[in-house]
Amino acid sequence: MPAVEAPEYQVERRVVVNPKATALIVVDMQNDFVKPGGALVVEQAKGTVSAIQRLLALARRSGVVVFYTQDTHDPGDPEFPIWGPHVLRGSWGWQIVDELAPQAGERVIQKLRYDGFFGTSLGHELRMKDIKTVIVCGTVANICVLHTAGSAAL
C-alpha cells in the first residue's frame, strides 16, 4: 500500500495574538451539518460545538471580531448533484445552530461555494478592519474550513 510521509508539527499550548487585529471565522456551523435530522450531518461536528463555544467566549471577551460563514443554496443549485439538497436558504437546516448563535454586531457571510471568501465581502471586511490574524474553525475541516483558511492565507 502506498504511504505518504507527513511531518510532525509542534503543537503550541499557548498562542498570543493582538485581539484588535484578529478575527475569528466560524465556518458553516449549521443545523444541516450538525443536528440530528440535518441533510448532511457530519458525525463529528456535534462534538465541536462545545469547543467552538469556548473559543467564541474567549474571542468575545478579548474583543476579537467574529464572523460566521453560512453555506447557502437555492433550489437547483449546481452543487446538489454532488451532495444532494442541503442548507436551503431560509430553511431550518440553513440556520446556524442555536448554541453558537451570532451576537449583535457579528457578521454572517452567506456563501455559495466551499470558500468563505469566493464571491463574498469577507476579504474586504477583514481589510477594512485591518485584521492581520485570522482564526478559522467549523465543521468539515477538509472542505469548507480548508478552502476558507487557504484563501485567508493569501
DAPE-V347661 format. One record per residue. N is the residue number from 1. RES is the residue in one letter. SS is DSSP state (~ for helix, > for strand, _ for the rest). OMEGA is omega in whole degrees, -180 to 180 (* if undefined). D_CENTER is the distance of its C-alpha to the mean C-alpha in Angstrom with 2 decimals. Layout:
<<N & RES & SS & OMEGA & D_CENTER> <N & RES & SS & OMEGA & D_CENTER>>
//
This chain:
<<1 & M & _ & 178 & 34.13> <2 & P & _ & 179 & 32.35> <3 & A & _ & 176 & 30.36> <4 & V & _ & 177 & 27.83> <5 & E & _ & 178 & 28.22> <6 & A & _ & 180 & 25.17> <7 & P & _ & 173 & 25.81> <8 & E & _ & 179 & 25.11> <9 & Y & _ & 176 & 22.85> <10 & Q & _ & 177 & 23.77> <11 & V & _ & 178 & 21.38> <12 & E & _ & 179 & 21.63> <13 & R & _ & -179 & 22.30> <14 & R & _ & 178 & 21.99> <15 & V & _ & -180 & 19.99> <16 & V & _ & 178 & 21.25> <17 & V & _ & 173 & 19.45> <18 & N & _ & -175 & 20.77> <19 & P & ~ & -179 & 18.78> <20 & K & ~ & -179 & 20.16> <21 & A & ~ & -176 & 18.70> <22 & T & > & 175 & 15.28> <23 & A & > & 172 & 11.91> <24 & L & > & 177 & 8.95> <25 & I & > & 178 & 5.54> <26 & V & > & -171 & 3.54> <27 & V & > & 164 & 0.89> <28 & D & _ & 176 & 4.66> <29 & M & _ & -173 & 6.51> <30 & Q & > & -177 & 9.54> <31 & N & ~ & -178 & 13.14> <32 & D & ~ & -179 & 13.80> <33 & F & ~ & -169 & 11.55> <34 & V & ~ & -170 & 12.41> <35 & K & _ & 173 & 15.80> <36 & P & _ & -177 & 19.21> <37 & G & _ & 177 & 20.41> <38 & G & _ & -175 & 17.12> <39 & A & _ & -177 & 17.68> <40 & L & _ & -175 & 15.50> <41 & V & _ & 174 & 15.11> <42 & V & _ & -172 & 13.70> <43 & E & _ & -177 & 16.37> <44 & Q & _ & -175 & 14.68> <45 & A & ~ & -179 & 11.61> <46 & K & ~ & -180 & 14.08> <47 & G & ~ & 180 & 14.93> <48 & T & ~ & -175 & 11.62> <49 & V & ~ & -178 & 11.81> <50 & S & ~ & 178 & 14.63> <51 & A & ~ & 179 & 13.27> <52 & I & ~ & 175 & 10.22> <53 & Q & ~ & 179 & 13.01> <54 & R & ~ & 179 & 15.07> <55 & L & ~ & 177 & 12.65> <56 & L & ~ & 180 & 12.14> <57 & A & ~ & 179 & 15.93> <58 & L & ~ & 180 & 16.72> <59 & A & ~ & -179 & 14.67> <60 & R & ~ & 178 & 16.33> <61 & R & ~ & -175 & 19.68> <62 & S & ~ & -179 & 19.53> <63 & G & _ & 176 & 18.80> <64 & V & _ & 178 & 15.50> <65 & V & > & -178 & 13.89> <66 & V & > & 173 & 10.70> <67 & F & > & 172 & 8.45> <68 & Y & > & 165 & 6.12> <69 & T & > & -179 & 5.41> <70 & Q & > & 177 & 7.74> <71 & D & > & -171 & 9.09> <72 & T & _ & 179 & 12.72> <73 & H & > & 175 & 15.97> <74 & D & _ & 179 & 19.62> <75 & P & _ & 179 & 22.57> <76 & G & _ & -178 & 23.64> <77 & D & _ & -179 & 20.41> <78 & P & _ & 178 & 21.19> <79 & E & _ & -174 & 18.29> <80 & F & ~ & 176 & 20.08> <81 & P & ~ & 179 & 22.77> <82 & I & ~ & -171 & 20.27> <83 & W & ~ & -173 & 18.14> <84 & G & _ & -180 & 20.22> <85 & P & _ & 178 & 19.42> <86 & H & _ & -179 & 16.13> <87 & V & _ & 178 & 14.07> <88 & L & > & -177 & 17.19> <89 & R & _ & 177 & 17.02> <90 & G & _ & -177 & 18.50> <91 & S & _ & 174 & 18.63> <92 & W & _ & -178 & 17.86> <93 & G & _ & -179 & 15.40> <94 & W & _ & -175 & 13.43> <95 & Q & _ & 174 & 13.16> <96 & I & > & -177 & 10.49> <97 & V & _ & -176 & 12.20> <98 & D & ~ & -177 & 14.99> <99 & E & ~ & -178 & 14.50> <100 & L & ~ & -174 & 11.35> <101 & A & _ & 176 & 12.78> <102 & P & _ & 176 & 12.38> <103 & Q & _ & 180 & 15.64> <104 & A & _ & 179 & 18.06> <105 & G & _ & 178 & 17.22> <106 & E & _ & -174 & 13.42> <107 & R & > & 172 & 12.19> <108 & V & > & -179 & 10.28> <109 & I & > & 176 & 9.93> <110 & Q & > & -178 & 10.99> <111 & K & > & -178 & 10.66> <112 & L & _ & -176 & 13.21> <113 & R & _ & -176 & 12.28> <114 & Y & _ & -173 & 9.94> <115 & D & _ & 179 & 9.49> <116 & G & _ & 179 & 7.77> <117 & F & _ & -174 & 11.11> <118 & F & _ & 177 & 13.54> <119 & G & _ & 180 & 15.65> <120 & T & _ & 179 & 13.80> <121 & S & _ & -173 & 14.89> <122 & L & ~ & -179 & 11.96> <123 & G & ~ & 179 & 14.15> <124 & H & ~ & -179 & 17.15> <125 & E & ~ & 177 & 15.81> <126 & L & ~ & 178 & 14.85> <127 & R & ~ & -179 & 18.34> <128 & M & ~ & 178 & 20.05> <129 & K & _ & 180 & 18.89> <130 & D & _ & 179 & 20.05> <131 & I & _ & -180 & 16.90> <132 & K & _ & -178 & 17.82> <133 & T & > & 179 & 15.28> <134 & V & > & 174 & 11.49> <135 & I & > & -176 & 9.69> <136 & V & > & 177 & 6.29> <137 & C & > & 178 & 5.27> <138 & G & > & -178 & 4.24> <139 & T & _ & -180 & 6.68> <140 & V & _ & -177 & 8.80> <141 & A & ~ & -176 & 8.99> <142 & N & ~ & 177 & 11.68> <143 & I & ~ & -171 & 10.34> <144 & C & ~ & 177 & 7.09> <145 & V & ~ & 179 & 5.68> <146 & L & ~ & -177 & 9.35> <147 & H & ~ & 178 & 9.98> <148 & T & ~ & 179 & 7.59> <149 & A & ~ & 179 & 9.02> <150 & G & ~ & 179 & 12.32> <151 & S & ~ & 178 & 12.59> <152 & A & ~ & -178 & 11.83> <153 & A & _ & -178 & 14.76> <154 & L & _ & * & 17.06>>
//
